[in-house]
Amino acid sequence: MSPVTFGVIGIAAVLLLMALRMQIGFAMAVIGFLGFAVLNSFPSAFSVLGHEPFKTAGSYGLSVIPLFMLMGQFAFISRMGAEAYKTLYYWIGFLPGGLAMATIGACSFFAAISGSSLATAATMGMVALPEMRKFKYSDELATGCLAAGGTLGILIPPSTVLMIYGILTQQSIAELFIAGFIPGIILSLLFILTIYITARVWPEQGPPGPRFTFPERVRSLKEPWGIFALFLLVIGGLYAGWFTPTEAAAVGAFGAFLITLIKGRLTWKTLVESLMEASKATGMIFGILIGAYILQYFLTISQITDHLVGWVVGMGLNRYIVMCILIVIYLILGCLMEGLSIIILTIPITYPLILKMGFDPIWFGVMITVITEMGLITPPVGVNVFVIAGVAKDVPMYRIFRGIVPFIFAMLVLISLLLIFPQMALYLPHTMSR
């Protein structure tokens, strides 16, 4: 059996173990270890198994992960998302579908300091859903906008997915974060436009909320000061070149800690809970990364990536046709797997291909992040949908999935725009201080 054939069997084995509910990090580590042992030797495989976990866990560059996780936890307990929602509620809540629009806007703000889709969806679900129900919003629109708005947490910087992509491909995390900013804003606006059209065509789905006076609106602007301060400090510092990503994460975590303290929402209990939750999330991500690095040894020695690149290039297809095929594959995977798992499992295979085809790796990182977002709200996995179902316990799953259909079309529009206008993602990184 050739090494390439053995590599294909190894990838199929990883997918099988995942289908059997084995944690993806362990699945990749087991197959990577066994595959490398068969194609090389068991002593070499044990050597990899011994040093790779230590090298990964002790990496200074990877310390960006626990720090951003901690920043997101402090942002959660400080209720910054609720404050952003209140301000937007005052300004646009009176429009048709205005409460849902305010929800998307608040999700965008909270995404800018959390980096987590699930945290964004859960936080805004608890804040916005009661208000939309008070004004008799349809369950489809209310839950659909929450599930879709939560996906902004992995596109608007700081983003966990872009962070992992940068680590795996050795691309600049700072440039990836900045690259996600404009597409993230455009996607937020597309979501808002989707809600506006829905509420105009079917007014009963999104009735107008209360109208506040201008002085009341102005006074509400002081509420989300913590989000603005934290975003300008972290992302502004990255863009200006003041901080490396690790330094920005440390500054962000400390800044979020101070804001939570100033707001009087930091107690010994919430501090311990934040540290515990950040540790759990970090452990999960590190476990997946260690498994991915072990699997890469196997994929490298099997030469499956080199053969795939050679085969695709040899077909003579236009590079945009190849990209469209990859997009379809990622969309299918998104219906079956969790987003972070897709990125970590596929990047070692697809990344060399897109480089050979002449695509910008920063642009590609933003593109697959958007596609991964779609996987968060598409059946049967739809992790964000399950989070919202946990908040709105009386709403059947099929109604939530029906509510997210218009937002999936909005994401497809953004994917098309990124294909046609790649500078949407590349303009800001090219103007960064280096």
C-alpha positions in Angstrom: 0.0 0.0 0.0 1.4 3.4 -1.0 1.9 6.2 1.6 -0.7 8.3 -0.2 -3.4 5.6 0.0 -2.5 5.1 3.7 -2.9 8.8 4.2 -6.4 8.8 2.6 -7.3 5.8 4.9 -6.0 7.8 7.9 -8.2 10.8 7.2 -11.2 8.5 6.7 -10.3 6.9 10.1 -10.2 10.3 11.8 -13.7 11.1 10.4 -15.0 7.7 11.5 -13.7 8.2 15.1 -15.3 11.6 15.2 -18.6 10.1 14.0 -18.3 7.7 16.9 -18.1 10.7 19.2 -14.4 10.6 20.0 -13.1 14.1 20.9 -11.4 15.5 17.7 -8.1 16.1 19.4 -7.8 12.5 20.6 -9.0 11.2 17.2 -6.3 13.2 15.3 -3.6 12.2 17.8 -4.4 8.5 17.7 -4.5 8.3 13.9 -1.5 10.6 13.6 0.5 8.5 16.0 -0.4 5.1 14.4 0.0 6.4 10.9 3.4 7.9 11.6 4.5 4.7 13.4 3.6 2.5 10.4 5.2 4.8 7.8 8.3 5.6 9.9 8.8 3.7 13.1 7.2 3.3 16.6 10.2 4.9 18.4 9.9 8.0 16.2 6.1 8.1 16.8 6.7 7.9 20.6 9.2 10.7 20.3 6.6 12.9 18.6 4.0 11.9 21.2 6.4 12.9 23.9 7.6 16.3 22.8 4.7 17.7 20.8 2.3 18.3 23.8 5.1 19.9 25.8 6.2 22.1 22.9 2.6 23.2 22.2 1.6 23.9 25.8 4.9 25.8 26.5 4.7 28.0 23.3 4.8 31.7 24.1 2.9 32.5 20.9 0.0 30.3 22.0 -0.4 32.2 25.2 -2.7 34.5 23.1 -5.4 31.9 23.4 -5.9 31.8 27.2 -5.6 35.6 27.4 -8.3 36.3 24.9 -10.5 33.6 26.4 -10.1 35.4 29.8 -10.9 38.7 28.2 -14.1 37.3 26.8 -15.1 35.9 30.2 -14.6 39.2 32.0 -16.6 40.9 29.2 -19.4 38.4 29.8 -19.7 38.9 33.6 -19.4 42.7 33.2 -22.6 42.7 31.1 -21.1 44.8 28.3 -23.3 43.1 25.7 -26.5 44.1 27.7 -25.3 47.7 27.8 -24.7 47.8 24.0 -28.1 46.3 23.4 -29.8 49.0 25.6 -28.1 51.8 23.7 -29.1 50.4 20.3 -32.6 49.6 21.6 -33.0 53.3 22.4 -31.8 54.5 19.0 -33.4 52.0 16.5 -35.9 50.0 18.5 -38.8 52.0 17.1 -38.2 50.8 13.5 -40.0 47.8 12.0 -37.8 44.9 13.2 -35.9 47.4 15.3 -35.4 45.2 18.3 -33.9 42.4 16.1 -31.7 45.0 14.4 -30.5 46.2 17.8 -29.8 42.6 18.7 -27.5 42.2 15.6 -25.8 45.5 16.5 -25.2 44.4 20.1 -23.9 41.1 18.9 -21.4 43.0 16.7 -20.2 45.0 19.7 -20.0 42.1 22.0 -18.2 40.0 19.3 -15.5 42.7 19.3 -14.5 41.8 22.8 -15.4 38.2 23.2 -14.1 36.3 20.2 -16.6 33.5 20.9 -19.7 32.7 18.9 -21.3 30.7 21.6 -20.7 33.3 24.3 -22.2 36.0 22.0 -25.3 33.9 21.2 -25.9 33.0 24.8 -25.3 36.5 26.2 -27.5 38.3 23.8 -30.1 35.5 23.9 -30.7 36.2 27.6 -30.8 39.9 27.1 -32.7 40.4 23.9 -35.2 37.5 23.6 -37.4 38.7 26.5 -37.7 42.2 25.0 -38.6 40.8 21.5 -41.2 38.5 23.0 -42.7 41.5 25.0 -43.4 43.2 21.7 -44.7 39.9 20.1 -41.9 39.2 17.6 -42.3 35.9 15.8 -40.3 33.1 17.3 -38.6 32.6 13.9 -37.3 36.1 13.6 -36.4 36.5 17.3 -34.4 33.2 17.6 -33.1 33.4 14.0 -31.4 36.8 14.5 -29.9 35.7 17.8 -28.4 32.5 16.3 -27.1 34.4 13.2 -25.9 37.4 15.3 -23.9 35.0 17.5 -21.8 33.9 14.5 -20.3 37.4 14.3 -18.2 36.4 17.4 -15.8 34.4 15.2 -15.4 37.0 12.4 -15.2 40.4 14.1 -11.8 40.6 15.8 -10.6 39.2 18.1 -11.7 35.8 16.6 -10.9 32.4 18.0 -11.1 30.8 14.5 -8.8 33.4 12.9 -6.4 33.0 15.8 -6.2 29.2 15.3 -5.9 29.6 11.5 -3.0 32.0 12.0 -1.3 29.6 14.4 -1.7 26.6 12.0 -0.6 28.5 8.9 2.0 30.8 10.6 0.3 33.9 9.3 0.1 37.1 11.2 -2.7 37.0 13.7 -2.8 40.8 13.9 -3.3 41.0 10.1 -6.0 38.3 10.2 -7.9 40.1 13.0 -7.8 43.4 11.1 -8.8 41.6 7.8 -12.0 40.3 9.5 -13.1 43.8 10.5 -14.7 45.1 7.3 -16.3 41.8 6.3 -17.7 41.6 9.8 -19.2 45.0 9.6 -20.6 44.3 6.2 -22.1 41.0 7.4 -23.7 42.8 10.3 -25.3 45.3 7.9 -26.5 42.5 5.6 -28.2 40.9 8.7 -29.8 44.2 9.6 -31.0 44.6 5.9 -32.4 41.1 6.0 -34.4 41.9 9.2 -35.6 45.2 7.7 -36.9 43.5 4.5 -38.5 40.7 6.6 -40.3 43.2 8.9 -41.5 45.3 5.9 -42.9 42.3 4.0 -44.3 40.6 7.0 -45.0 43.4 9.6 -46.4 40.9 12.2 -43.0 39.2 12.5 -41.2 42.3 13.8 -43.5 45.0 15.2 -41.9 48.4 16.1 -40.7 48.9 19.6 -41.0 52.0 21.8 -39.8 55.4 20.7 -37.5 57.3 23.1 -36.8 61.0 23.2 -33.6 62.5 21.8 -32.2 63.4 25.3 -32.9 59.8 26.4 -31.0 58.4 23.4 -28.0 60.7 24.0 -27.9 59.7 27.7 -27.8 56.0 26.6 -24.6 56.5 24.7 -22.6 56.4 28.0 -23.7 52.8 28.6 -21.3 50.9 26.3 -18.2 52.9 27.1 -16.4 49.7 28.2 -16.8 48.0 24.9 -15.5 51.0 23.0 -12.5 51.5 25.3 -11.6 47.8 25.1 -12.0 47.6 21.4 -10.0 50.7 20.7 -7.2 49.6 23.0 -6.9 46.0 21.7 -7.7 46.3 18.0 -6.5 49.9 17.7 -3.2 48.9 19.3 -2.8 45.9 16.9 -3.5 48.1 13.9 -1.2 50.8 15.0 1.6 48.3 15.7 1.7 49.2 19.4 1.2 45.6 20.5 2.0 42.1 19.3 -1.1 39.8 19.4 0.1 38.3 22.7 0.6 41.7 24.2 -2.8 42.9 22.9 -4.4 39.8 24.5 -2.7 40.5 27.8 -3.7 44.2 27.7 -7.3 43.2 26.7 -7.6 40.7 29.6 -6.3 43.2 32.1 -8.5 46.0 30.6 -11.6 43.8 30.8 -10.7 43.0 34.4 -10.4 46.7 35.3 -13.7 47.5 33.6 -15.5 44.7 35.4 -14.0 45.9 38.7 -15.0 49.6 38.0 -18.5 48.5 37.2 -18.7 46.7 40.5 -19.5 43.3 39.0 -16.3 41.5 40.0 -16.6 39.3 43.0 -14.4 36.5 44.3 -16.9 34.0 42.9 -17.1 35.6 39.4 -13.3 35.9 39.3 -12.9 32.2 40.0 -15.6 31.3 37.5 -13.9 33.4 34.8 -10.6 31.8 35.4 -12.1 28.3 35.4 -14.1 28.8 32.2 -11.1 30.4 30.4 -9.0 27.4 31.5 -11.6 24.9 30.2 -11.8 26.6 26.9 -8.0 26.8 26.6 -7.6 23.2 27.5 -10.1 22.2 24.8 -8.4 24.3 22.1 -4.9 23.1 23.2 -6.0 19.5 23.1 -7.3 19.9 19.5 -4.1 21.7 18.5 -1.8 19.0 19.9 -3.8 16.4 18.0 -3.6 18.4 14.8 0.2 18.8 15.1 0.6 15.0 15.7 -1.6 14.3 12.7 0.5 16.7 10.5 3.6 14.5 11.0 1.6 11.6 9.5 0.1 13.7 6.6 3.6 15.0 5.8 5.2 11.7 5.6 2.3 10.2 3.6 2.8 13.0 1.0 -1.0 13.2 0.5 -1.0 17.0 0.4 1.7 17.2 -2.3 -0.2 14.6 -4.4 -3.5 16.5 -4.0 -1.9 19.8 -5.0 -0.2 18.2 -8.0 -3.4 16.5 -9.1 -5.5 19.7 -8.9 -2.9 21.8 -10.7 -2.6 19.1 -13.3 -6.3 19.3 -14.1 -5.8 22.8 -15.4 -8.9 24.2 -13.7 -9.4 27.9 -13.3 -8.4 28.9 -9.8 -11.8 30.4 -9.0 -13.5 27.1 -10.0 -11.1 25.4 -7.5 -12.1 27.9 -4.9 -15.8 27.4 -5.5 -15.3 23.6 -5.1 -13.5 24.2 -1.8 -16.3 26.5 -0.7 -18.9 23.8 -1.4 -16.9 21.2 0.4 -16.6 23.5 3.4 -20.3 24.2 3.4 -21.0 20.5 3.4 -18.6 19.9 6.2 -20.2 22.8 8.1 -23.5 20.8 8.1 -21.8 17.9 9.8 -19.0 19.2 12.0 -18.3 21.9 14.5 -16.4 24.9 12.9 -13.2 24.8 14.8 -12.8 21.1 14.1 -13.3 21.8 10.4 -10.5 24.4 10.3 -8.0 22.3 12.3 -8.7 19.1 10.3 -8.7 20.6 6.8 -6.2 23.4 6.8 -3.1 21.2 6.6 -4.6 19.8 3.3 -6.2 22.9 1.7 -3.7 25.6 2.7 -0.9 24.4 0.4 -3.4 24.1 -2.4 -4.6 27.7 -2.1 -1.0 29.0 -2.0 -0.2 27.0 -5.1 -3.3 28.5 -6.8 -2.1 32.0 -6.0 -4.7 33.1 -3.4 -3.8 35.4 -0.6 -3.6 33.4 2.7 -5.0 36.2 4.8 -8.0 36.5 2.5 -8.5 32.8 2.6 -8.5 32.8 6.4 -11.4 35.3 6.4 -13.3 33.4 3.7 -13.3 30.1 5.5 -14.2 31.8 8.7 -17.3 33.1 7.1 -18.1 29.6 5.8 -17.4 28.2 9.2 -19.9 30.7 10.6 -22.6 29.2 8.3 -21.9 25.8 9.8 -22.8 27.3 13.2 -26.4 27.8 12.1 -27.0 25.0 9.5 -28.6 21.7 10.4 -28.0 19.1 11.6 -25.1 20.4 13.9 -25.9 24.1 14.1 -24.2 24.7 17.5 -25.5 28.2 17.8 -29.0 26.9 17.2 -28.7 24.5 20.1 -27.5 27.4 22.3 -30.5 29.5 21.4 -32.7 26.5 21.9 -31.4 26.3 25.5 -32.4 30.0 26.0 -35.8 29.7 24.3 -36.8 26.3 25.7 -40.4 26.5 24.4 -39.4 27.1 20.8 -39.2 24.0 18.6 -35.8 23.5 16.9 -37.4 23.4 13.4 -38.8 27.0 14.0 -35.3 28.2 14.9 -33.8 26.6 11.8 -36.6 28.1 9.7 -35.8 31.5 11.1 -32.1 31.4 10.2 -32.7 30.7 6.4 -32.8 34.4 5.4 -29.5 34.9 7.3 -27.8 32.1 5.5 -28.6 33.9 2.2 -27.0 37.0 3.7 -23.8 35.0 4.4 -23.8 33.7 0.8 -24.0 37.3 -0.4 -20.9 38.1 1.7 -19.0 35.1 0.4 -19.8 36.2 -3.2 -18.6 39.8 -2.4 -15.4 38.4 -0.9 -14.8 36.4 -4.1 -15.4 39.4 -6.4 -13.8 42.0 -4.2 -10.9 40.4 -2.1 -9.8 43.9 -1.1 -12.7 44.0 1.3 -10.5 41.8 3.5 -7.1 42.9 2.4 -7.3 46.7 2.4 -6.8 47.3 6.1 -4.0 44.7 6.6 -2.1 46.4 3.8 -2.3 49.7 5.6 -1.2 48.4 9.0 1.9 49.8 10.7 4.6 47.1 10.4 
